[in-house]
């Protein structure tokens, strides 16, 4: 009898499209491919953007976002879900309803609010919907320092104690864990803080002097999703994703793409 092929880990990304290929859906799918999982997608918004900025956004109708999610879950064995740009409250509701219907587990939520170029990607009235409908469904959320402050309507945290305090407040919103990313802080190291009910772990990596950081947050959350889909524990998935993204940033200057914040090197392990 021929040996059976083990099931392929599948991750669904629910996010916006980046026409320049460095962030959003495109970065997510590159991350999944680089880390050996199969990627499916539900597009929430189409953006006209490049390495210098976002010039236009077209929000996909929420019922079509729901239809994309339903189509994937109806056929594929989804092991993890990554959520990125959600754009507006009705989209948040469509995603939440779909996850309720399909009993989606291992949700990684990257609360995308502002692009690397500074463009706003989340409507102001969608923040409350994000807090109430999606954060409680997440195994982990991955805000950077400005996003953590915005979710809580508080000033930017500037110390380790303040970061942990904000992480605890975000944890109280119902998610399983919080990873507050330190890329916007100063210092020779970029320190991310994994905050759970059991304690806080500081994950440090050397800060790389490069402007090629477009899509870093999208790719990190996707890497965590890939690890969870492969059966890694949450801590292992976060540690492995941090190591991978650090190497991808370190290799980013092998590319010369665009005139602004260029992409990271998703396939640094291969070429």
C-alpha distance (Angstrom), angle and dihedral (degrees) to the residues before:
residue distance angle dihedral
X1 . . .
X2 3.81 . .
X3 3.80 115.2 .
X4 3.79 114.2 -104.4
X5 3.78 118.5 -116.2
X6 3.81 111.9 -117.4
X7 3.81 114.3 -117.5
X8 3.78 115.7 -89.4
X9 3.82 113.1 -117.5
X10 3.81 109.5 -113.3
X11 3.81 128.0 -159.4
X12 3.80 124.3 -171.3
X13 3.79 116.5 -151.6
X14 3.80 117.5 -158.5
X15 3.79 105.9 -167.3
X16 3.79 148.5 106.3
X17 3.79 127.4 -70.0
X18 3.83 121.1 -112.6
X19 3.80 111.2 -153.6
X20 3.82 91.2 -155.9
X21 3.81 91.3 56.8
X22 3.80 99.2 -127.5
X23 3.79 103.6 102.4
X24 3.79 141.3 18.2
X25 3.79 121.3 27.5
X26 3.79 92.7 -8.4
X27 3.81 93.7 53.7
X28 3.80 90.5 45.2
X29 3.80 93.8 53.6
X30 3.81 91.3 46.7
X31 3.80 89.4 51.3
X32 3.80 92.8 50.0
X33 3.81 91.3 49.4
X34 3.80 92.2 47.7
X35 3.80 91.6 51.2
X36 3.79 98.2 45.3
X37 3.80 103.9 -106.4
X38 3.80 130.2 117.4
X39 3.80 113.9 -109.6
X40 3.80 127.5 -147.5
X41 3.79 124.7 178.5
X42 3.79 145.4 -151.5
X43 3.79 111.4 -167.7
X44 3.81 116.5 -143.1
X45 3.80 99.0 179.4
X46 3.79 141.5 5.5
X47 3.79 114.5 -133.2
X48 3.78 129.4 -167.6
X49 3.78 101.1 -145.5
X50 3.75 145.1 135.0
X51 3.79 136.3 -178.6
X52 3.82 91.6 -67.0
X53 3.79 101.1 49.7
X54 3.79 153.4 -53.4
X55 3.82 116.3 -75.7
X56 3.81 102.0 175.7
X57 3.81 141.3 9.5
X58 3.81 126.8 -161.7
X59 3.80 113.2 -171.4
X60 3.80 114.2 -142.6
X61 3.82 111.6 -126.2
X62 3.82 108.9 -96.2
X63 3.82 93.0 -124.8
X64 3.80 89.5 58.0
X65 3.81 90.5 48.8
X66 3.81 87.6 53.3
X67 3.81 91.4 47.3
X68 3.81 91.2 53.3
X69 3.80 91.8 50.9
X70 3.80 92.1 46.6
X71 3.80 91.8 49.9
X72 3.80 92.2 53.2
X73 3.81 96.5 45.5
X74 3.81 92.3 44.8
X75 3.80 91.4 61.9
X76 3.81 111.8 16.3
X77 3.80 127.8 65.5
X78 3.80 97.0 -124.3
X79 3.79 112.5 -156.2
X80 3.80 98.3 -179.1
X81 3.80 139.9 4.4
X82 3.78 125.8 -142.5
X83 3.81 117.0 -162.3
X84 3.79 120.5 -163.4
X85 3.80 129.6 153.2
X86 3.82 110.3 17.1
X87 3.83 97.9 169.1
X88 3.83 102.6 -167.3
X89 3.84 142.9 22.3
X90 3.82 95.1 -104.8
X91 3.81 89.8 55.4
X92 3.80 90.5 50.3
X93 3.80 89.4 52.3
X94 3.81 92.5 48.9
X95 3.82 91.3 51.4
X96 3.80 93.3 45.7
X97 3.81 92.0 49.5
X98 3.81 91.3 49.4
X99 3.81 92.4 50.3
X100 3.80 89.7 49.3
X101 3.80 90.7 51.3
X102 3.80 95.9 47.5
X103 3.82 95.1 35.9
X104 3.80 89.7 -124.5
X105 3.79 112.9 -158.6
X106 3.79 134.6 -173.2
X107 3.78 93.9 38.2
X108 3.81 117.3 -178.8
X109 3.80 111.6 -163.7
X110 3.79 120.1 -162.1
X111 3.83 103.9 -172.3
X112 3.81 96.0 -144.2
X113 3.80 108.9 -165.4
X114 3.80 107.1 147.1
X115 3.81 130.5 25.9
X116 3.82 121.2 -127.4
X117 3.82 86.9 -103.1
X118 3.82 91.1 56.4
X119 3.82 99.9 -103.8
X120 3.82 116.0 142.6
X121 3.81 112.0 -118.1
X122 3.82 101.1 175.9
X123 3.78 125.9 63.5
X124 3.81 112.4 -123.2
X125 3.81 93.8 -119.9
X126 3.80 90.6 52.7
X127 3.81 92.9 68.1
X128 3.82 92.6 75.6
X129 3.81 90.8 47.6
X130 3.80 89.8 50.7
X131 3.80 90.8 52.2
X132 3.78 95.1 46.3
X133 3.81 103.9 37.0
X134 3.79 110.0 26.1
X135 3.80 109.6 25.3
X136 3.85 92.3 62.7
X137 3.83 89.1 55.1
X138 3.82 94.8 52.5
X139 3.77 125.8 103.1
X140 3.80 85.0 -158.5
X141 3.81 137.6 -1.5
X142 3.82 121.1 -152.0
X143 3.81 111.4 -157.0
X144 3.78 123.1 164.1
X145 3.79 117.9 -133.3
X146 3.84 96.4 -85.8
X147 3.82 91.6 45.5
X148 3.81 92.6 50.0
X149 3.79 89.8 52.2
X150 3.81 92.3 46.8
X151 3.81 93.1 49.6
X152 3.79 89.2 54.9
X153 3.83 96.3 35.7
X154 3.81 88.4 -125.2
X155 3.82 135.5 126.6
X156 3.80 119.0 -85.0
X157 3.82 112.0 -80.5
X158 3.81 110.9 -116.8
X159 3.80 102.5 177.6
X160 3.79 136.4 50.8
X161 3.80 90.4 -112.2
X162 3.81 92.1 51.8
X163 3.81 91.4 47.6
X164 3.80 91.3 52.2
X165 3.80 91.0 47.0
X166 3.80 91.4 53.3
X167 3.79 89.8 45.8
X168 3.81 90.4 54.7
X169 3.81 90.6 50.2
X170 3.79 90.8 50.9
X171 3.80 89.7 47.6
X172 3.80 88.3 55.6
X173 3.82 88.8 62.2
X174 3.80 87.8 74.4
X175 3.81 109.0 -94.5
X176 3.80 121.9 130.6
X177 3.80 96.7 -124.3
X178 3.79 142.2 -7.4
X179 3.79 127.0 -138.5
X180 3.80 109.3 -166.2
X181 3.80 108.1 -164.4
X182 3.79 118.6 -140.3
X183 3.79 100.0 -158.8
X184 3.81 91.2 113.6
X185 3.81 93.1 54.0
X186 3.81 127.1 89.4
X187 3.79 129.9 -111.4
X188 3.77 139.6 77.7
X189 3.80 91.6 -76.9
X190 3.78 131.7 56.2
X191 3.80 105.2 -137.6
X192 3.80 122.9 -165.7
X193 3.81 120.1 -168.5
X194 3.80 120.9 -142.3
X195 3.79 106.1 -159.0
X196 3.80 121.9 -169.7
X197 3.76 136.5 154.5
X198 3.79 88.8 -95.3
X199 3.80 94.9 55.4
X200 3.79 146.2 -73.7
X201 3.81 128.4 -69.7
X202 3.81 121.7 -164.0
X203 3.81 113.0 -146.1
X204 3.81 112.6 -164.3
X205 3.79 131.3 -171.3
X206 3.82 130.9 170.8
X207 3.80 111.8 -88.5
X208 3.81 109.9 -115.1
X209 3.80 118.4 -140.9
X210 3.81 100.8 -132.5
X211 3.79 137.8 116.0
X212 3.81 90.0 -148.1
X213 3.79 97.5 99.2
X214 3.82 101.3 118.3
X215 3.80 110.0 141.3
X216 3.80 96.4 10.0
X217 3.80 95.4 133.0
X218 3.81 93.7 44.6
X219 3.78 91.1 50.1
X220 3.81 95.2 47.0
X221 3.79 93.5 52.7
X222 3.81 89.8 46.0
X223 3.80 90.6 51.2
X224 3.81 89.9 53.0
X225 3.82 89.1 50.1
X226 3.80 90.6 51.0
X227 3.79 91.0 52.8
X228 3.80 92.7 49.6
X229 3.81 91.1 48.8
X230 3.81 88.9 53.7
X231 3.80 90.4 54.5
X232 3.80 100.1 -101.5
X233 3.78 119.4 149.5
X234 3.79 115.4 -106.3
X235 3.80 93.0 -105.6
X236 3.81 92.6 47.8
X237 3.81 91.3 47.5
X238 3.80 91.1 51.6
X239 3.81 94.3 45.8
X240 3.80 93.0 47.3
X241 3.81 91.8 46.2
X242 3.82 91.1 50.0
X243 3.82 91.4 51.6
X244 3.81 91.8 47.1
X245 3.82 95.7 47.5
X246 3.81 91.2 46.9
X247 3.80 89.8 55.1
X248 3.82 90.9 45.5
X249 3.81 90.6 53.8
X250 3.80 92.0 45.3
X251 3.81 89.1 54.1
X252 3.82 95.1 43.5
X253 3.79 94.9 99.3
X254 3.80 89.7 65.0
X255 3.81 82.9 79.5
X256 3.78 126.4 70.2
X257 3.78 101.4 -164.3
X258 3.79 124.9 151.4
X259 3.79 131.0 -24.8
X260 3.80 100.9 -89.2
X261 3.79 135.0 38.2
X262 3.80 100.6 -12.0
X263 3.81 126.4 -156.0
X264 3.77 128.4 -86.5
X265 3.81 119.9 -114.3
X266 3.80 105.1 -99.4
X267 3.80 92.8 177.3
X268 3.81 97.9 45.7
X269 3.81 89.8 130.0
X270 3.80 91.7 60.7
X271 3.82 107.0 37.0
